Amino acid sequence: MFYLPNGRIHPLPQEDTRMNICVIGTGYVGLVGAAIFSDWGNTVKGVDIDERKIETINSGEMPIFEPGLSEIVLRNIEKGRLVFTTSLVEGMRDAEVVFICVGTPQSDTGSADLSAVWAVAREIGQNLTDYKVIVTKSTVPVGTNEKIKKLIKENLKGSAEFDVASNPEFLREGSSVEDMQNTDRTVIGSDSKKALDVLSKLYEHLNSPVVETDLRSAEMIKYASNAFLATKISFINEMAQLCERGRADVAAVSYGMGLDKRIGKYFLNAGIGYGGSCFPKDVAALYRTSTDQAYDFKLLRGVMEVNKLQKKYFLKKITKMFGENLSGLTLACLGMAFKGDTDDIRESVSIEVIRDLRGMGAKIRAYDPEATANAKKVLGDANIVYCHDKYEAIEGSDAVLILTEWKEFANLDPERVKPLVKQKVIFDGRNLLDKEKVQDYGFVYFAVGKRTNGLDKVDEPSESTVPSALLKNGQDS
């Protein structure tokens, strides 16, 4: 039996159904996938062209921070079920299933950059000697797997047969280990019944629905899911703007909305915008897909615009408090990862805010529980001090900014903060703190979507920004 962190129990696959698996790519998706597949009792070989990364993993260190991952990787390496190599030939040799888990970053045009996927497909074709199911876990646009199939065929050196399938991941960084072991659903797309049967067998021990569909629908499900979740975030951030101007509390609004089963409580936390390796690029890629199909996906355009504006609204509060020129100010910035429980800074709004503040002349004292090393690579050392804990970052600062929703920032003690800061000002970009408690300690407090003493102090405008023509139309309807 396999025990999940939340106490549920899943039976492991029977010994005669366990497989030999090759996972290409050891990023968040590939490394977590390889670890969990091996923990289910399968024999897994992880492949990556980055020799240093493979050496790091084999030495017992993880190249990424993900709660619970290190223990699973090391346990299965010790049991001999999990091996990492830079050789695709070695990785594929005995594999029944080959997973493609390489990066598909956003290109300059907004579409997904599939160069790594194409390179892997060609190399698979060149080294294919017997039947395998080639599975794409990377997030790819509609039609990608059909081209993968074509590229493999074009590069075959023999007559080996194969099938292609799409098996998109639905992992959240910071909880991906739990997500893969306790998934809401498993999506498998293929035009081959044999491939569908093989992958269904891999996942059959999980107590969740399996969606078997065609390749293109499976590809679209992933984009549709992420775009919808991003839409929920942008919607509640728009509501936050209305709540501030209308003297309502977005936390109460979100809670009331979330109790409706048709809506649900998740992804309804107002903040300074979404970031990370998935939402920004996937929303942009889906919008690009729509334009390629001669359709203007207006809602997605709005989602992306709202997300950009949310950061600007937050910065506007700071400049209203201190002026456009922040020279001479020292700001404590808590959080650099794009979200809590990860060291990932890709498309991090926190990083963008720090850059903008520094560009306006501010000196930064920054702290993040896990992402400091990664942040330092992109931010450098100019006008920024990287601190070892949150109170060190706060000491000597003029204001405190909460930029990432790490749990430890929610426990910030205003009594301890009070003597450390030059000016008692807090900008809470993630709504982590207790408004009344912070204000009772004499802090000028700014949150997102809440009327606070900070907004009263800077006299945030309450007038409508809706064009008069739209107001008229609304009144006449």
C-alpha beads as a LAMMPS data file, in Angstrom:
LAMMPS data file: protein, C-alpha beads

477 atoms
476 bonds

1 atom types
1 bond types

-500.0 500.0 xlo xhi
-500.0 500.0 ylo yhi
-500.0 500.0 zlo zhi

Masses

1 110.0

Atoms # bond

1 1 1 0.000 0.000 0.000
2 1 1 1.117 3.561 -0.681
3 1 1 0.399 6.200 1.959
4 1 1 -0.286 9.734 0.752
5 1 1 0.648 12.794 2.850
6 1 1 -3.030 13.521 3.582
7 1 1 -3.552 10.089 5.086
8 1 1 -5.327 8.416 2.160
9 1 1 -4.135 5.057 0.934
10 1 1 -3.669 3.964 -2.688
11 1 1 -2.775 0.402 -3.610
12 1 1 0.409 0.205 -5.655
13 1 1 0.290 -1.481 -9.082
14 1 1 0.600 -5.268 -9.009
15 1 1 4.096 -6.547 -9.788
16 1 1 3.050 -7.973 -13.175
17 1 1 1.730 -4.591 -14.336
18 1 1 4.843 -2.580 -13.453
19 1 1 6.728 -1.068 -16.359
20 1 1 10.084 0.115 -17.626
21 1 1 9.794 3.847 -18.223
22 1 1 12.039 6.508 -19.738
23 1 1 11.490 10.151 -18.763
24 1 1 13.209 12.751 -20.959
25 1 1 13.808 16.020 -19.115
26 1 1 14.446 16.528 -15.398
27 1 1 12.730 19.836 -14.757
28 1 1 9.735 20.166 -12.440
29 1 1 7.526 17.868 -14.507
30 1 1 10.145 15.318 -15.503
31 1 1 11.887 14.959 -12.152
32 1 1 8.641 14.702 -10.197
33 1 1 7.235 12.294 -12.783
34 1 1 10.304 10.051 -12.708
35 1 1 10.295 10.026 -8.909
36 1 1 6.620 9.138 -8.550
37 1 1 6.601 6.547 -11.338
38 1 1 9.497 4.783 -9.611
39 1 1 7.807 5.075 -6.217
40 1 1 4.887 3.167 -7.730
41 1 1 7.287 0.283 -8.294
42 1 1 8.210 0.913 -11.928
43 1 1 11.798 0.939 -13.174
44 1 1 12.542 4.459 -14.404
45 1 1 15.451 6.076 -16.218
46 1 1 15.551 9.860 -16.227
47 1 1 17.397 11.482 -19.131
48 1 1 18.736 15.012 -19.474
49 1 1 21.408 16.569 -21.704
50 1 1 22.580 18.748 -18.795
51 1 1 25.478 16.747 -17.362
52 1 1 25.783 18.981 -14.316
53 1 1 22.129 18.491 -13.434
54 1 1 22.438 14.717 -13.702
55 1 1 25.565 14.767 -11.524
56 1 1 23.731 16.910 -8.969
57 1 1 20.796 14.500 -8.765
58 1 1 23.013 11.426 -8.597
59 1 1 24.969 13.042 -5.748
60 1 1 21.744 13.313 -3.752
61 1 1 20.996 17.004 -4.320
62 1 1 17.850 18.228 -6.044
63 1 1 18.170 20.964 -8.718
64 1 1 14.745 22.277 -7.683
65 1 1 12.944 22.786 -4.390
66 1 1 9.757 20.778 -4.111
67 1 1 8.415 19.564 -0.751
68 1 1 8.836 15.803 -0.343
69 1 1 10.666 15.273 -3.637
70 1 1 14.187 14.689 -2.350
71 1 1 13.149 11.853 -0.049
72 1 1 11.312 10.022 -2.848
73 1 1 14.160 10.402 -5.346
74 1 1 16.820 9.202 -2.916
75 1 1 14.704 6.296 -1.698
76 1 1 14.150 4.962 -5.200
77 1 1 17.759 5.506 -6.312
78 1 1 18.787 3.402 -3.308
79 1 1 16.291 0.679 -4.243
80 1 1 17.628 0.636 -7.799
81 1 1 14.332 1.592 -9.377
82 1 1 15.434 5.094 -10.423
83 1 1 18.497 5.922 -12.520
84 1 1 19.553 9.187 -14.177
85 1 1 21.683 9.448 -17.300
86 1 1 22.640 11.814 -20.113
87 1 1 22.287 9.015 -22.687
88 1 1 18.949 8.752 -24.477
89 1 1 20.022 5.416 -25.934
90 1 1 20.510 4.032 -22.426
91 1 1 17.292 5.609 -21.195
92 1 1 15.173 4.169 -24.015
93 1 1 16.834 0.740 -24.250
94 1 1 14.327 -1.325 -22.222
95 1 1 11.558 1.242 -21.932
96 1 1 7.970 0.406 -22.811
97 1 1 6.882 4.020 -22.380
98 1 1 8.932 7.149 -23.161
99 1 1 7.743 10.422 -21.654
100 1 1 8.743 13.760 -23.220
101 1 1 8.987 16.305 -20.387
102 1 1 11.127 19.067 -21.881
103 1 1 10.481 22.793 -21.593
104 1 1 8.115 24.677 -23.889
105 1 1 8.797 28.301 -22.927
106 1 1 7.019 31.277 -24.420
107 1 1 8.593 32.614 -27.611
108 1 1 8.836 36.252 -28.640
109 1 1 5.596 35.877 -30.605
110 1 1 3.653 34.550 -27.607
111 1 1 3.468 31.013 -28.974
112 1 1 5.146 28.025 -27.326
113 1 1 8.790 27.435 -28.256
114 1 1 8.791 23.775 -29.286
115 1 1 12.415 23.513 -30.419
116 1 1 13.312 21.142 -27.562
117 1 1 10.298 18.941 -28.334
118 1 1 11.247 18.677 -32.012
119 1 1 14.866 17.855 -31.151
120 1 1 13.783 15.076 -28.784
121 1 1 11.325 13.663 -31.335
122 1 1 14.078 13.428 -33.959
123 1 1 16.454 11.755 -31.522
124 1 1 13.799 9.267 -30.436
125 1 1 13.253 8.316 -34.070
126 1 1 16.970 7.845 -34.644
127 1 1 17.254 5.481 -31.667
128 1 1 13.961 3.569 -31.800
129 1 1 14.548 -0.178 -32.197
130 1 1 11.331 -1.745 -30.884
131 1 1 7.738 -0.835 -30.065
132 1 1 7.266 1.949 -27.530
133 1 1 4.553 4.396 -26.573
134 1 1 5.916 7.932 -26.952
135 1 1 4.059 10.225 -24.555
136 1 1 4.139 14.010 -24.423
137 1 1 3.724 15.386 -20.899
138 1 1 5.038 18.831 -21.806
139 1 1 2.352 21.441 -22.414
140 1 1 2.092 21.756 -26.190
141 1 1 -0.300 23.449 -28.633
142 1 1 -2.973 21.579 -30.543
143 1 1 -1.476 19.495 -33.359
144 1 1 1.965 19.077 -31.763
145 1 1 1.725 15.329 -31.194
146 1 1 0.802 14.771 -34.813
147 1 1 4.029 16.501 -35.826
148 1 1 5.981 14.495 -33.222
149 1 1 4.663 11.325 -34.862
150 1 1 5.732 12.613 -38.282
151 1 1 9.237 13.577 -37.092
152 1 1 9.809 10.196 -35.435
153 1 1 8.763 8.402 -38.638
154 1 1 11.035 10.601 -40.748
155 1 1 14.037 9.794 -38.516
156 1 1 13.524 6.044 -38.099
157 1 1 16.566 4.021 -39.148
158 1 1 14.648 0.749 -39.125
159 1 1 11.075 -0.448 -39.158
160 1 1 10.286 -0.219 -35.446
161 1 1 6.652 0.493 -34.626
162 1 1 5.485 3.046 -32.107
163 1 1 2.435 4.971 -30.966
164 1 1 2.152 8.560 -29.822
165 1 1 0.041 9.801 -26.914
166 1 1 -0.652 13.013 -25.024
167 1 1 -0.728 12.814 -21.220
168 1 1 -0.682 16.410 -19.941
169 1 1 0.396 17.102 -16.372
170 1 1 -1.695 19.092 -13.899
171 1 1 0.913 19.735 -11.231
172 1 1 1.131 22.810 -9.023
173 1 1 4.630 23.792 -8.036
174 1 1 4.924 23.525 -4.294
175 1 1 2.498 20.601 -4.142
176 1 1 3.383 18.615 -7.266
177 1 1 4.318 15.453 -5.364
178 1 1 0.900 15.336 -3.753
179 1 1 -0.826 16.348 -6.989
180 1 1 0.674 13.508 -9.001
181 1 1 -0.134 10.927 -6.347
182 1 1 -3.632 12.227 -5.750
183 1 1 -4.668 13.723 -9.082
184 1 1 -8.175 14.956 -9.837
185 1 1 -8.053 13.221 -13.221
186 1 1 -5.721 11.605 -15.700
187 1 1 -6.018 12.714 -19.320
188 1 1 -4.769 10.361 -22.046
189 1 1 -5.108 11.209 -25.711
190 1 1 -4.161 8.916 -28.576
191 1 1 -5.414 7.494 -31.868
192 1 1 -4.141 4.071 -30.777
193 1 1 -6.153 1.772 -28.513
194 1 1 -2.947 -0.073 -27.641
195 1 1 -1.344 3.142 -26.369
196 1 1 -4.465 4.042 -24.414
197 1 1 -4.461 0.593 -22.775
198 1 1 -0.761 0.812 -21.840
199 1 1 -1.125 4.228 -20.192
200 1 1 -4.412 3.322 -18.503
201 1 1 -2.614 0.376 -16.899
202 1 1 0.109 2.734 -15.590
203 1 1 -2.474 4.867 -13.796
204 1 1 -5.159 2.298 -12.972
205 1 1 -4.288 2.128 -9.253
206 1 1 -5.189 5.808 -8.758
207 1 1 -8.642 6.544 -7.425
208 1 1 -9.502 9.220 -9.986
209 1 1 -11.224 9.442 -13.378
210 1 1 -9.261 8.634 -16.521
211 1 1 -10.241 10.712 -19.544
212 1 1 -9.439 8.835 -22.755
213 1 1 -9.722 11.037 -25.809
214 1 1 -8.056 12.020 -29.083
215 1 1 -4.659 13.723 -29.276
216 1 1 -5.922 17.215 -30.046
217 1 1 -8.554 17.243 -27.289
218 1 1 -5.986 16.109 -24.722
219 1 1 -3.652 18.909 -25.790
220 1 1 -6.479 21.425 -25.546
221 1 1 -7.641 20.258 -22.097
222 1 1 -4.369 21.396 -20.518
223 1 1 -4.480 24.861 -22.055
224 1 1 -8.182 25.269 -21.309
225 1 1 -7.650 24.312 -17.662
226 1 1 -4.790 26.737 -17.065
227 1 1 -6.474 29.560 -18.973
228 1 1 -9.647 29.140 -16.923
229 1 1 -7.731 29.192 -13.631
230 1 1 -5.858 32.314 -14.756
231 1 1 -9.226 33.844 -15.613
232 1 1 -10.464 33.194 -12.069
233 1 1 -7.393 34.963 -10.680
234 1 1 -7.807 37.977 -12.961
235 1 1 -11.522 38.115 -12.162
236 1 1 -10.977 38.284 -8.409
237 1 1 -8.233 40.865 -8.934
238 1 1 -10.702 42.998 -10.877
239 1 1 -13.182 42.531 -8.033
240 1 1 -10.451 43.659 -5.642
241 1 1 -10.242 46.970 -7.481
242 1 1 -14.002 47.418 -7.134
243 1 1 -13.870 46.449 -3.455
244 1 1 -11.200 49.049 -2.664
245 1 1 -13.167 51.780 -4.409
246 1 1 -16.520 50.619 -3.040
247 1 1 -15.235 50.089 0.530
248 1 1 -15.904 46.347 0.493
249 1 1 -13.581 43.486 1.520
250 1 1 -12.478 41.195 -1.304
251 1 1 -11.677 38.400 1.184
252 1 1 -15.325 38.297 2.241
253 1 1 -16.469 38.512 -1.371
254 1 1 -14.150 35.667 -2.364
255 1 1 -15.306 33.520 0.547
256 1 1 -18.957 34.101 -0.273
257 1 1 -18.400 33.304 -3.933
258 1 1 -16.327 30.213 -3.230
259 1 1 -19.063 28.538 -1.194
260 1 1 -21.075 28.251 -4.401
261 1 1 -20.254 24.748 -5.646
262 1 1 -20.534 25.933 -9.227
263 1 1 -17.658 28.366 -8.606
264 1 1 -15.461 26.791 -5.923
265 1 1 -13.060 28.462 -3.505
266 1 1 -9.776 27.846 -5.310
267 1 1 -7.863 30.495 -7.265
268 1 1 -9.981 33.276 -5.803
269 1 1 -7.285 34.961 -3.712
270 1 1 -6.665 38.552 -4.755
271 1 1 -3.048 39.650 -5.049
272 1 1 -0.525 41.308 -7.323
273 1 1 -1.053 38.935 -10.237
274 1 1 -0.228 35.425 -11.360
275 1 1 3.188 34.294 -12.598
276 1 1 5.220 31.123 -12.845
277 1 1 6.165 28.708 -15.565
278 1 1 2.612 27.830 -16.658
279 1 1 -0.116 30.447 -16.517
280 1 1 1.580 33.340 -18.350
281 1 1 2.932 31.228 -21.208
282 1 1 -0.095 28.934 -21.477
283 1 1 -2.601 31.792 -21.617
284 1 1 -0.437 33.558 -24.213
285 1 1 -0.020 30.346 -26.222
286 1 1 -3.761 29.618 -26.212
287 1 1 -4.466 33.185 -27.337
288 1 1 -1.900 32.742 -30.119
289 1 1 -3.636 29.494 -31.097
290 1 1 -6.913 31.378 -31.339
291 1 1 -5.396 34.011 -33.632
292 1 1 -3.865 31.258 -35.760
293 1 1 -7.408 29.967 -36.173
294 1 1 -8.611 33.461 -37.169
295 1 1 -10.468 33.900 -33.873
296 1 1 -9.979 36.744 -31.405
297 1 1 -10.259 35.235 -27.907
298 1 1 -11.273 38.539 -26.280
299 1 1 -11.643 37.110 -22.793
300 1 1 -8.037 35.885 -22.746
301 1 1 -6.832 39.281 -23.940
302 1 1 -8.572 40.764 -20.921
303 1 1 -7.098 38.164 -18.560
304 1 1 -3.569 39.043 -19.671
305 1 1 -4.195 42.792 -19.497
306 1 1 -5.673 42.601 -15.997
307 1 1 -2.682 40.597 -14.806
308 1 1 -0.261 43.256 -16.049
309 1 1 -2.314 46.062 -14.507
310 1 1 -2.498 44.415 -11.092
311 1 1 1.218 44.934 -10.528
312 1 1 0.886 48.563 -11.608
313 1 1 -1.950 49.158 -9.126
314 1 1 0.285 47.842 -6.359
315 1 1 3.196 50.060 -7.385
316 1 1 0.858 53.039 -7.583
317 1 1 0.055 52.662 -3.886
318 1 1 3.755 52.845 -3.079
319 1 1 4.351 55.946 -5.212
320 1 1 1.255 57.637 -3.795
321 1 1 2.672 57.088 -0.334
322 1 1 6.296 58.031 -1.042
323 1 1 6.299 59.847 -4.399
324 1 1 7.490 58.802 -7.858
325 1 1 11.176 59.135 -6.924
326 1 1 12.048 56.512 -4.327
327 1 1 15.689 57.559 -3.935
328 1 1 16.721 57.514 -0.303
329 1 1 14.155 54.850 0.606
330 1 1 14.993 51.318 1.700
331 1 1 12.242 48.757 1.120
332 1 1 12.036 45.301 2.672
333 1 1 10.756 42.900 0.001
334 1 1 9.525 39.593 1.396
335 1 1 9.326 36.943 -1.296
336 1 1 10.953 36.506 -4.690
337 1 1 9.516 33.178 -5.869
338 1 1 6.408 33.423 -8.033
339 1 1 4.464 31.610 -5.292
340 1 1 5.077 29.992 -1.935
341 1 1 6.621 26.526 -1.460
342 1 1 8.845 26.758 -4.531
343 1 1 12.184 28.251 -5.554
344 1 1 10.904 29.008 -9.069
345 1 1 11.196 32.653 -10.128
346 1 1 10.040 32.255 -13.734
347 1 1 7.619 35.099 -14.597
348 1 1 7.622 36.049 -10.912
349 1 1 5.614 39.209 -10.264
350 1 1 7.698 39.647 -7.101
351 1 1 10.856 39.923 -9.195
352 1 1 9.148 42.391 -11.552
353 1 1 8.078 44.585 -8.629
354 1 1 11.603 44.581 -7.165
355 1 1 13.048 45.572 -10.535
356 1 1 10.558 48.428 -10.906
357 1 1 11.179 49.723 -7.383
358 1 1 14.906 49.629 -7.914
359 1 1 14.433 51.481 -11.179
360 1 1 12.651 54.224 -9.258
361 1 1 15.662 54.630 -6.982
362 1 1 14.794 52.443 -3.999
363 1 1 17.317 50.293 -2.174
364 1 1 16.074 46.756 -1.562
365 1 1 16.497 44.379 1.359
366 1 1 15.131 41.057 0.080
367 1 1 14.364 37.684 1.629
368 1 1 12.824 34.459 0.349
369 1 1 12.913 31.097 2.158
370 1 1 14.007 29.165 -0.962
371 1 1 14.340 31.371 -4.057
372 1 1 17.195 33.719 -3.080
373 1 1 19.890 31.920 -5.089
374 1 1 17.754 31.870 -8.231
375 1 1 16.668 35.485 -7.754
376 1 1 20.242 36.649 -7.350
377 1 1 21.084 35.243 -10.785
378 1 1 18.585 37.585 -12.468
379 1 1 18.600 40.581 -10.118
380 1 1 22.327 40.823 -9.442
381 1 1 23.731 42.812 -6.529
382 1 1 23.045 46.431 -7.516
383 1 1 21.156 48.268 -4.742
384 1 1 19.946 45.019 -3.207
385 1 1 20.904 43.167 -0.034
386 1 1 19.890 39.500 0.252
387 1 1 18.954 38.643 3.826
388 1 1 18.780 35.390 5.786
389 1 1 15.392 35.914 7.414
390 1 1 12.409 38.238 7.224
391 1 1 13.292 40.332 10.275
392 1 1 16.812 40.930 9.005
393 1 1 15.289 42.190 5.768
394 1 1 12.906 44.484 7.662
395 1 1 15.542 46.017 9.922
396 1 1 16.369 49.572 8.840
397 1 1 13.762 49.652 6.087
398 1 1 11.250 52.424 5.461
399 1 1 8.440 50.037 4.516
400 1 1 7.670 46.320 4.331
401 1 1 6.382 44.715 1.120
402 1 1 4.896 41.197 1.139
403 1 1 5.250 39.904 -2.419
404 1 1 4.992 36.099 -2.171
405 1 1 2.463 34.097 -0.169
406 1 1 4.890 32.094 1.965
407 1 1 3.174 30.871 5.137
408 1 1 5.922 32.302 7.338
409 1 1 5.073 35.810 6.128
410 1 1 1.510 35.392 7.400
411 1 1 3.040 34.990 10.871
412 1 1 4.818 38.342 10.743
413 1 1 4.738 39.807 14.267
414 1 1 3.857 43.534 14.117
415 1 1 5.147 44.010 17.665
416 1 1 8.556 42.727 16.595
417 1 1 8.488 44.652 13.320
418 1 1 7.615 48.000 14.921
419 1 1 11.058 48.864 16.377
420 1 1 12.885 47.611 13.282
421 1 1 11.389 49.936 10.671
422 1 1 12.021 53.629 10.130
423 1 1 8.453 54.207 8.999
424 1 1 5.557 51.990 10.056
425 1 1 4.228 51.161 6.587
426 1 1 3.275 47.729 5.205
427 1 1 2.208 46.919 1.640
428 1 1 0.642 43.462 1.742
429 1 1 0.467 42.261 -1.853
430 1 1 -0.915 38.855 -0.865
431 1 1 -3.443 39.770 1.868
432 1 1 -1.647 37.607 4.426
433 1 1 -1.858 39.824 7.497
434 1 1 -4.678 40.613 9.899
435 1 1 -5.747 44.122 8.922
436 1 1 -7.107 45.127 12.327
437 1 1 -4.121 43.781 14.245
438 1 1 -1.586 45.542 12.025
439 1 1 -3.455 48.835 12.159
440 1 1 -3.859 48.583 15.937
441 1 1 -0.056 48.568 16.200
442 1 1 0.005 51.913 14.431
443 1 1 1.051 50.722 10.983
444 1 1 -0.138 52.356 7.795
445 1 1 -1.393 49.258 6.036
446 1 1 -2.136 48.604 2.366
447 1 1 -3.741 45.370 1.166
448 1 1 -5.380 44.265 -2.087
449 1 1 -9.140 44.704 -2.362
450 1 1 -9.596 45.964 1.195
451 1 1 -10.283 49.458 2.441
452 1 1 -7.441 50.156 4.867
453 1 1 -5.989 53.153 6.675
454 1 1 -3.329 53.233 3.959
455 1 1 -5.869 53.891 1.228
456 1 1 -7.552 56.510 3.392
457 1 1 -4.178 58.188 3.868
458 1 1 -3.355 58.435 0.165
459 1 1 -6.983 59.094 -0.844
460 1 1 -7.279 56.352 -3.462
461 1 1 -9.681 57.639 -6.152
462 1 1 -13.164 56.140 -6.119
463 1 1 -14.480 57.534 -9.402
464 1 1 -15.427 55.092 -12.126
465 1 1 -13.042 54.449 -14.997
466 1 1 -15.787 52.902 -17.171
467 1 1 -16.447 54.881 -20.369
468 1 1 -19.597 56.960 -20.103
469 1 1 -21.067 55.294 -23.185
470 1 1 -20.916 51.911 -21.476
471 1 1 -22.513 53.339 -18.344
472 1 1 -25.334 54.754 -20.431
473 1 1 -25.865 51.445 -22.187
474 1 1 -25.947 49.688 -18.850
475 1 1 -28.523 52.120 -17.462
476 1 1 -30.744 51.764 -20.503
477 1 1 -30.731 47.972 -20.513

Bonds

1 1 1 2
2 1 2 3
3 1 3 4
4 1 4 5
5 1 5 6
6 1 6 7
7 1 7 8
8 1 8 9
9 1 9 10
10 1 10 11
11 1 11 12
12 1 12 13
13 1 13 14
14 1 14 15
15 1 15 16
16 1 16 17
17 1 17 18
18 1 18 19
19 1 19 20
20 1 20 21
21 1 21 22
22 1 22 23
23 1 23 24
24 1 24 25
25 1 25 26
26 1 26 27
27 1 27 28
28 1 28 29
29 1 29 30
30 1 30 31
31 1 31 32
32 1 32 33
33 1 33 34
34 1 34 35
35 1 35 36
36 1 36 37
37 1 37 38
38 1 38 39
39 1 39 40
40 1 40 41
41 1 41 42
42 1 42 43
43 1 43 44
44 1 44 45
45 1 45 46
46 1 46 47
47 1 47 48
48 1 48 49
49 1 49 50
50 1 50 51
51 1 51 52
52 1 52 53
53 1 53 54
54 1 54 55
55 1 55 56
56 1 56 57
57 1 57 58
58 1 58 59
59 1 59 60
60 1 60 61
61 1 61 62
62 1 62 63
63 1 63 64
64 1 64 65
65 1 65 66
66 1 66 67
67 1 67 68
68 1 68 69
69 1 69 70
70 1 70 71
71 1 71 72
72 1 72 73
73 1 73 74
74 1 74 75
75 1 75 76
76 1 76 77
77 1 77 78
78 1 78 79
79 1 79 80
80 1 80 81
81 1 81 82
82 1 82 83
83 1 83 84
84 1 84 85
85 1 85 86
86 1 86 87
87 1 87 88
88 1 88 89
89 1 89 90
90 1 90 91
91 1 91 92
92 1 92 93
93 1 93 94
94 1 94 95
95 1 95 96
96 1 96 97
97 1 97 98
98 1 98 99
99 1 99 100
100 1 100 101
101 1 101 102
102 1 102 103
103 1 103 104
104 1 104 105
105 1 105 106
106 1 106 107
107 1 107 108
108 1 108 109
109 1 109 110
110 1 110 111
111 1 111 112
112 1 112 113
113 1 113 114
114 1 114 115
115 1 115 116
116 1 116 117
117 1 117 118
118 1 118 119
119 1 119 120
120 1 120 121
121 1 121 122
122 1 122 123
123 1 123 124
124 1 124 125
125 1 125 126
126 1 126 127
127 1 127 128
128 1 128 129
129 1 129 130
130 1 130 131
131 1 131 132
132 1 132 133
133 1 133 134
134 1 134 135
135 1 135 136
136 1 136 137
137 1 137 138
138 1 138 139
139 1 139 140
140 1 140 141
141 1 141 142
142 1 142 143
143 1 143 144
144 1 144 145
145 1 145 146
146 1 146 147
147 1 147 148
148 1 148 149
149 1 149 150
150 1 150 151
151 1 151 152
152 1 152 153
153 1 153 154
154 1 154 155
155 1 155 156
156 1 156 157
157 1 157 158
158 1 158 159
159 1 159 160
160 1 160 161
161 1 161 162
162 1 162 163
163 1 163 164
164 1 164 165
165 1 165 166
166 1 166 167
167 1 167 168
168 1 168 169
169 1 169 170
170 1 170 171
171 1 171 172
172 1 172 173
173 1 173 174
174 1 174 175
175 1 175 176
176 1 176 177
177 1 177 178
178 1 178 179
179 1 179 180
180 1 180 181
181 1 181 182
182 1 182 183
183 1 183 184
184 1 184 185
185 1 185 186
186 1 186 187
187 1 187 188
188 1 188 189
189 1 189 190
190 1 190 191
191 1 191 192
192 1 192 193
193 1 193 194
194 1 194 195
195 1 195 196
196 1 196 197
197 1 197 198
198 1 198 199
199 1 199 200
200 1 200 201
201 1 201 202
202 1 202 203
203 1 203 204
204 1 204 205
205 1 205 206
206 1 206 207
207 1 207 208
208 1 208 209
209 1 209 210
210 1 210 211
211 1 211 212
212 1 212 213
213 1 213 214
214 1 214 215
215 1 215 216
216 1 216 217
217 1 217 218
218 1 218 219
219 1 219 220
220 1 220 221
221 1 221 222
222 1 222 223
223 1 223 224
224 1 224 225
225 1 225 226
226 1 226 227
227 1 227 228
228 1 228 229
229 1 229 230
230 1 230 231
231 1 231 232
232 1 232 233
233 1 233 234
234 1 234 235
235 1 235 236
236 1 236 237
237 1 237 238
238 1 238 239
239 1 239 240
240 1 240 241
241 1 241 242
242 1 242 243
243 1 243 244
244 1 244 245
245 1 245 246
246 1 246 247
247 1 247 248
248 1 248 249
249 1 249 250
250 1 250 251
251 1 251 252
252 1 252 253
253 1 253 254
254 1 254 255
255 1 255 256
256 1 256 257
257 1 257 258
258 1 258 259
259 1 259 260
260 1 260 261
261 1 261 262
262 1 262 263
263 1 263 264
264 1 264 265
265 1 265 266
266 1 266 267
267 1 267 268
268 1 268 269
269 1 269 270
270 1 270 271
271 1 271 272
272 1 272 273
273 1 273 274
274 1 274 275
275 1 275 276
276 1 276 277
277 1 277 278
278 1 278 279
279 1 279 280
280 1 280 281
281 1 281 282
282 1 282 283
283 1 283 284
284 1 284 285
285 1 285 286
286 1 286 287
287 1 287 288
288 1 288 289
289 1 289 290
290 1 290 291
291 1 291 292
292 1 292 293
293 1 293 294
294 1 294 295
295 1 295 296
296 1 296 297
297 1 297 298
298 1 298 299
299 1 299 300
300 1 300 301
301 1 301 302
302 1 302 303
303 1 303 304
304 1 304 305
305 1 305 306
306 1 306 307
307 1 307 308
308 1 308 309
309 1 309 310
310 1 310 311
311 1 311 312
312 1 312 313
313 1 313 314
314 1 314 315
315 1 315 316
316 1 316 317
317 1 317 318
318 1 318 319
319 1 319 320
320 1 320 321
321 1 321 322
322 1 322 323
323 1 323 324
324 1 324 325
325 1 325 326
326 1 326 327
327 1 327 328
328 1 328 329
329 1 329 330
330 1 330 331
331 1 331 332
332 1 332 333
333 1 333 334
334 1 334 335
335 1 335 336
336 1 336 337
337 1 337 338
338 1 338 339
339 1 339 340
340 1 340 341
341 1 341 342
342 1 342 343
343 1 343 344
344 1 344 345
345 1 345 346
346 1 346 347
347 1 347 348
348 1 348 349
349 1 349 350
350 1 350 351
351 1 351 352
352 1 352 353
353 1 353 354
354 1 354 355
355 1 355 356
356 1 356 357
357 1 357 358
358 1 358 359
359 1 359 360
360 1 360 361
361 1 361 362
362 1 362 363
363 1 363 364
364 1 364 365
365 1 365 366
366 1 366 367
367 1 367 368
368 1 368 369
369 1 369 370
370 1 370 371
371 1 371 372
372 1 372 373
373 1 373 374
374 1 374 375
375 1 375 376
376 1 376 377
377 1 377 378
378 1 378 379
379 1 379 380
380 1 380 381
381 1 381 382
382 1 382 383
383 1 383 384
384 1 384 385
385 1 385 386
386 1 386 387
387 1 387 388
388 1 388 389
389 1 389 390
390 1 390 391
391 1 391 392
392 1 392 393
393 1 393 394
394 1 394 395
395 1 395 396
396 1 396 397
397 1 397 398
398 1 398 399
399 1 399 400
400 1 400 401
401 1 401 402
402 1 402 403
403 1 403 404
404 1 404 405
405 1 405 406
406 1 406 407
407 1 407 408
408 1 408 409
409 1 409 410
410 1 410 411
411 1 411 412
412 1 412 413
413 1 413 414
414 1 414 415
415 1 415 416
416 1 416 417
417 1 417 418
418 1 418 419
419 1 419 420
420 1 420 421
421 1 421 422
422 1 422 423
423 1 423 424
424 1 424 425
425 1 425 426
426 1 426 427
427 1 427 428
428 1 428 429
429 1 429 430
430 1 430 431
431 1 431 432
432 1 432 433
433 1 433 434
434 1 434 435
435 1 435 436
436 1 436 437
437 1 437 438
438 1 438 439
439 1 439 440
440 1 440 441
441 1 441 442
442 1 442 443
443 1 443 444
444 1 444 445
445 1 445 446
446 1 446 447
447 1 447 448
448 1 448 449
449 1 449 450
450 1 450 451
451 1 451 452
452 1 452 453
453 1 453 454
454 1 454 455
455 1 455 456
456 1 456 457
457 1 457 458
458 1 458 459
459 1 459 460
460 1 460 461
461 1 461 462
462 1 462 463
463 1 463 464
464 1 464 465
465 1 465 466
466 1 466 467
467 1 467 468
468 1 468 469
469 1 469 470
470 1 470 471
471 1 471 472
472 1 472 473
473 1 473 474
474 1 474 475
475 1 475 476
476 1 476 477
